[in-house]
């Protein structure tokens, strides 16, 4: 991970390549290429000539194009949620249906695979926007409750102790365990099947003992989540579609 203290200068130019790229120059010693969200980033030392960067990129052109294609395909598969009555949303691997109503106050209740969303007539926002905010708020509440319970239970079973459980919205990580023992989760994991949620909890709780991804760490994960290899692969393949 690059330090936030590193000074970078970004340059985006027309190029002789079949794609655009951004050059980030900083006080680093080597050249690297990254493809993120189908965008190409070259990280380079400050004094390296453009001709050198072009030669380096020319050698990697085929790899870059393959990555761009893969990521564009994955981005196109990300579902676009529509927050109207009758829409369907994933919840712990199940399909739940939105049922909208209206009243003097807002409320969200899950009953018999239907998410009943009561919109407030007092709010001055569109029904889809109010629905989106209410639904996301409900998902976040359910995620924090479920993840905290599962984390507490697993910590107790493993003889470990955390210093707090919280949720956040990020697309870079599904979970994080700090050096002080605080565990953070991406709340949108609750859209995945429950075994995937259990794997994520096992992963982060295991970091309370091993703050790395050593062989001992993965052995510990496997001891509490024997199917972790399949779950890990599922999350890698389908994680981009877990959006609300």
N, C-alpha and C positions, 0 to 999 in steps of 0.2 A: 504494500500500500504506500502510495506517495505521501510524504509529509505535507500537511497543509501549509507549512512554512516555506516550502520550495517555491521559488518564483518561476512562473511559466509564462511564456509569450505565445499566444495562439496565432497561427497564420493559415488562412484558407485561400487557395489559389486555383485557377484553371490549370489543368494538368494534361499531359499526353496519355494518361491512363483512362480506362473505361469507367472510372469512378472518381469522385472527388475525395479529398482527404484533408485532414487538419493536422498541421505540424505543431506540436507543443515542445518548445525549447526550454530547457532548464539546466541546472548545474548537475547533470547526470553524466555518466561516462560511456554509456552504450546507447544503441538505437534499438527501439522495439516497435512493433506494430500491434495494434489492438483493433478489433472490430466489435463495436458495441451498438446494439439496436440498429444494425446495418449501416453504421457510420464508421469510417476508417480514421483512426488516430495514429499518428507517428510521434513517438516520444524520442527526442534527440538532444544531444549536447548543444550548447549555444553556438559553437563555432563551426559545426559541421556544414559543409557546402551542400546546396540543393542537389548538385549533380551526384553526390555520394548517396543522398537519401533516395534519389530516383533509381540509382543502380540497385540499392538495397530493396526497394519496393518492387522493382522489375523482377527480381528473383522470387518474390513472394506473391506475384500477381494472381497466379492460379489459386493459391490458398486463400487469398483475400476474396476473390470472386466467389469461391465456394462458401465462405463464411457469410458473405453478404446475401447470397441466395438462400442459405439455410435460415438466416435470421429474418429476412423479409417474409419467408414462408411462415415462420413462427409468429411474427407480428401480425400477419394477415389472419391467423387463426385465433387471435385474441378476441373473445366474444364482446360484442357491444350490448350492454344491458339496456333494456327498455323498461322503465318503471311505470307500467300501466296495469290495470286490472287484467288478470289472466296470464301475465308474464310468468315465466318459470326461472327459478334461481337454484343453484346448488347449495346444499347445506349438509356438511358431514357426509358427503357422497350421495345424498338423497336429493330428489327433485321436489322442491316446494313451490307452490303456486301463490302468486300475489292476489289478494282479495282486498279491494279498496272500498272505503266508506268515508263518511265525514261526520263531524260532531263539534262540540264546543272546545274539546281538547284533543291533542294527538295521543295515539296509543298504538302499540304493536304487540300482537299476541300470536304465537304459533299454536295451531290446533289441527290435528288430523292432517298433517302434511300441507296445511294451508297457512300462509302468513297473512293474518288479518291486520291491515294498516288503516287506522282511523285518522284521517286528515283533519286538522283544525281549520274551521272556517274563518278563524280570526287572523290567520297568517296571510301576508300579502305576497306570496310566491306561488309560482305555478304548481299544479298538482304533481307533475312528474318530478320537479326539483324537491318539493317537500317530501314526496315519497322516497326519493333517493337518500335524502338526509336521515329520514326516520329509519329506513331499512339498514343503512350503514351503521347508524348508532346502535341499533338492536344487535347487529352482527358483532360489533365491537364489544358490547356488554356480554354477550354469550361467549365470545372468544376468551375474554379475560377470566370469566368465571370458570370455564372448562379447563383452560390451560393452567390456571392457578391450582385447581383441584388435582389435575393429573400430575403436576410438578410436585405438589406436596406429598401425594401418595407414593410417587416413585422415590422421592428423597427419603421418605420414611423407610421404604423397603430396602434401599441401598445403604442406609446409614449415613446419608449426606445431608447437608443443610445449605439452603440458599439464603440470600439476604433480601429477596424481593422478586416479584414477578410483575412484569409490565408488558404492554402491547404497544406497537407503533406501526406506521404504514411505511414500508420500504420495499423496493423491488430488487435491492442488491443482496439482501440476506433474509433467510426465513427465521433465523434465530441467532442470539448472541448471548454468551455468558461472560460477564466481566471478570476481571481479576479479583474483584471484591465479592464475587458470588451472586451478583444480581443477574437475573435471566430475563431477556427481552425476546418477544415473539412478534412476528408479522401476523397481525390478526386475521389476514385473509387465508391463512392455513386452514381455517374452519370451513372453507368451501370444499376442502379435500375429503376423501374418505377417512373415517376415524383411524384405521391402522396407520395412515400417513401422519396423522396428528400425533399418534403414540410414538412413531419413530422420531419425529422432531423433538418431542419431549425427552425421549431417551438420549438423543444426541446432545442436547443442551445440558441435561442433568449430568451426563457422563463427563462433561467439561468441568464440573465442579471438582473432579478428582484429577483429570488430565487436561491441562490447558494447551492441548495440541491435538494433532491428528496422527499420533503414533500408533504403532501396532497394538500397544496396550489399551489405547483409547478405543479402537474399533472392537477389540475383544470384549471390553466392558459394555459397549453398545450392544453387541451380539448377545451378551448374557441376559440382557433384559428385553431385547427386541430381536429374536432369532431370524426374523424375516427382513432385517434391515437392508440387505443388498437390494431386494426387489423394491422396497419402499423408497429407498434412496434413488433408484433408477426411475421410478414412477414420478417422483417429485421433480427430477431433472428434466424429464420429458414433458411433463404436463404443468409445471409450475407457472409458466407464463399465462395459462388460461384461467388461473385462480385470481380473477379480478372481479370487483363488484362496482 
